[in-house]
Amino acid sequence: MKTYIIAEVGPNHNGSLSLALKYVDLLSKSGADAVKFQLAKPHKVYSLDAFKAKYQKKNDGKRSIIEMSKKNQLSYSDHIKISKYAKRKGIDYLCSAFDIQSLKFLVKTIGVKYIKIPSGEVFDINMLKYLSKIRKKIFLSTGMLENKDLKKVLKVLNTNFKKKIIILYCISSYPAKPHQINFSRLDDFKKMGYETGFSDHTVSQNASLAALTLGARVIEKHVTINKKLKGPDHKFSLSLKDFNKFVLNLREMEKIISNKEKKKFDMNTQEIIKVSRKSIVSSRLIKKNSKIVLSDLEYKRPGTGISPLEVKNVIGKIARVNISENRVIKLNMIKKSN
C-alpha cells in the first residue's frame, strides 16, 4: 500500500495567498500526495485568557496569540482558490479546521477529500459530533491524547456509524526530540483496530522512516519555503529542498519494505546467481559409460549446472557421453546405472 505523504504548510504562508499558491506549485512536484493548510476564525478559537506556547514566543516575537493567528490566516475565498489550484496541479488540498464554522466550510463548500483533526481540537465536542455524521476518512492526531481519552474521542466519532479513521501518532512538542518518540503507541492503535500514521514534528527524517517500517500508512511533515521567516512553525519545518529529499527517502523505503512478501529472486539476482554460485564440475576426463565416483568431481563456478548440494544424486550415475576435464556437468550428461 502506498504511503500517503502530507506536506504540512500550516501557517507558513504567513497570510499571503500568493505564497500559499507558490507552496502548492512547488510541492506538487515533490511527490507528496497532499498539501495541507490551517483555517480558523481566531475569535472563535481563543478566549481573552489564551496565551502562546514557549516555542511560539521564541519563533514569533511579542505579538499576542490572537494577533499571531490573525496575521497567519487566509480568507475562506483564498482557500477556495488554493483548493482549485491544487486540483489543477494534481495534489490533494487538505486543511485543519480549528472551529466548527471553518470545519463546516471545508466540508460543505470546498468538499475537502479527508478530514484532519489536529491534536488541539480533539476535545471540541461540537466538532466531534458534527464529524460523527460525516462520511469522510478522518486523520486523527494524538499529540495531546492518552489512550483512555482517545477511546472516548473515538466513541463520539463512531456514534452514528463506524468511521474510516487513521490514527496519527504525534508528539506535540516543537520541535520534538528523538528521545520523546515512543512508537509502541502505533501498536496500541493497531490493537484498537485502526490503521496508523505519524505526524512528525522532529527536525530530521529518521523518525518518519522508522514509522514507515512499523506500518504507518500516513506521514505528515511540516515544510517551509524559508526557515528564517517570522512565524511559529518555520524554524522546525523542513526546507523545500530537504522536503523533496524526505519524500524520495520515504518512497525508497516503501520499495524496500514492500518486498518482504516476495520469495523469488529478481532477474538481476538470478543473473548473479548464475555467475557466482558453484556447480558440480568434472575434475578429470570422465569417459562415456563409466560410473561417476566422488574423485571425478569438484565444485566450481558458474552456477548453471547441478548444485553441489545434490552431489549424492550424481555419484554412481553413468556418463552418457565423454565429459571433458573442468566442465560443468548437466543432467543430460548422466543416466542411472543398470
C-alpha positions, -999 to +999 in steps of 0.1 A: +000+000+000+013+034-010+021+058+019+000+089+019+025+118+024+012+152+036+032+183+032+021+205+061+023+241+052+001+251+081+006+289+087+039+290+069+023+311+041+023+340+066-011+352+055-001+356+018-023+339-008+005+342-035+029+325-011+003+298-004-002+292-041+036+290-046+037+263-020+011+243-039+030+248-071+064+237-057+050+208-035+030+194-064+065+185-079+078+169-047+060+135-049+038+143-019+002+133-021-013+163-003-005+199+007-022+209+040-031+243+054-049+255+086-081+275+089-096+294+118-117+323+129-094+335+157-122+350+178-139+316+177-107+298+188-091+320+215-106+335+247-091+366+262-072+344+285-054+325+257-016+326+256+013+314+235+034+283+240+071+289+246+081+278+211+056+303+197+071+331+218+105+322+207+097+319+169+071+346+166+081+375+188+060+396+212+026+398+194-003+381+211-016+347+202-047+362+186-026+388+166-003+359+155-033+338+144-049+367+125-017+375+106-013+339+096-049+334+083-062+333+048-098+341+039-124+315+030-123+327-006-085+323-006-089+287+005-113+281-023-087+294-048-060+273-032-081+241-033-089+247-070-053+254-078-042+222-060-066+202-081-052+216-113-017+208-101-026+172-092-021+173-055-048+169-028-057+201-008-062+194+029-068+217+057-072+215+095-101+235+110-099+250+145-135+260+149-169+245+139-177+272+114-144+266+095-149+229+096-184+232+080-169+254+053-143+228+045-168+200+043-197+218+026-182+245+004-148+230-005-156+194-002-122+186+013-112+150+005-101+140+040-107+155+074-077+161+096-084+166+133-054+184+148-042+175+183-055+206+199-091+201+187-097+166+200-118+178+229-140+201+208-172+181+213-191+202+188-167+194+160-166+157+170-204+154+170-205+171+136-179+148+122-198+118+136-224+124+109-199+129+080-189+100+057-153+110+051-120+095+061-105+111+092-069+116+102-069+119+139-038+134+155-030+122+191-003+146+203-024+155+233-044+123+237-037+095+262-052+061+252-081+065+278-091+098+262-085+086+227-111+058+233-136+085+244-130+106+212-133+075+190-166+066+207-180+101+198-167+099+163-183+065+158-216+074+174-237+071+142-216+046+122-182+031+121-157+056+106-127+051+084-102+067+109-064+066+106-048+075+140-017+096+137+009+092+164+022+127+172+044+144+198+030+180+204+064+195+210+080+219+186+104+205+177+100+170+191+132+154+203+141+118+193+140+106+229+104+117+232+093+093+204+075+062+216+064+041+186+049+014+208+017+036+206+014+025+170+008-010+183-018+004+207-037+019+178-035-013+158-049-033+187-078-009+187-084-019+151-072+012+133-047+020+106-018+042+118+002+072+107+027+097+120+025+134+123+062+142+125+074+173+145+111+163+146+137+182+126+151+151+110+138+125+086+146+094+107+115+092+128+092+091+098+113+065+081+112+044+113+074+049+114+070+037+078+088+004+087+064+000+116+033+002+094+025+039+093+004+045+062+002+083+065+032+106+071+028+143+078+057+167+078+060+205+081+076+223+053+087+259+048+099+280+019+123+298+042+132+287+077+143+323+086+108+338+081+089+352+111+062+328+123+056+300+148+064+270+126+091+279+102+121+270+123+111+234+129+099+228+094+119+212+066+131+234+038+116+227+004+149+211-007+151+189+023+114+180+020+119+168-016+147+145-003+124+134+025+098+123+000+124+105-021+137+087+010+101+076+020+094+063-014+126+044-014+118+029+020+084+019+006+101-002-020+124-018+005+097-029+029+072-038+002+095-066-010+091-085+023+064-109+008+084-116-024+101-150-022+115-154-057+148-138-068+145-109-093+162-110-128+193-092-116+198-116-087+192-146-109+220-134-132+244-130-103+234-165-091+244-180-124+277-161-123+286-166-086+272-199-073+291-231-079+281-263-098+293-299-099+323-299-123+344-328-137+379-329-121+392-351-150+380-367-182+350-389-175+346-415-202+313-424-217+296-454-199+319-451-169+304-449-134+310-415-117+328-415-084+334-387-059+370-382-070+357-374-106+340-343-092+348-308-078+328-276-073+334-245-093+316-216-109+293-209-127+260-219-111+244-231-143+247-268-136+238-293-108+241-279-073+269-294-051+241-300-026+228-327-049+262-345-053+248-377-039+224-379-068+254-377-093+277-402-076+271-437-090+254-424-122+267-434-157+282-409-181+261-407-213+289-390-232+326-382-227+328-354-202+360-333-206+380-322-177+369-290-159+334-288-174+301-282-158+281-315-156+245-312-168+217-337-161+215-347-197+251-359-195+243-386-170+219-416-165+210-441-139+233-472-137+218-505-148 
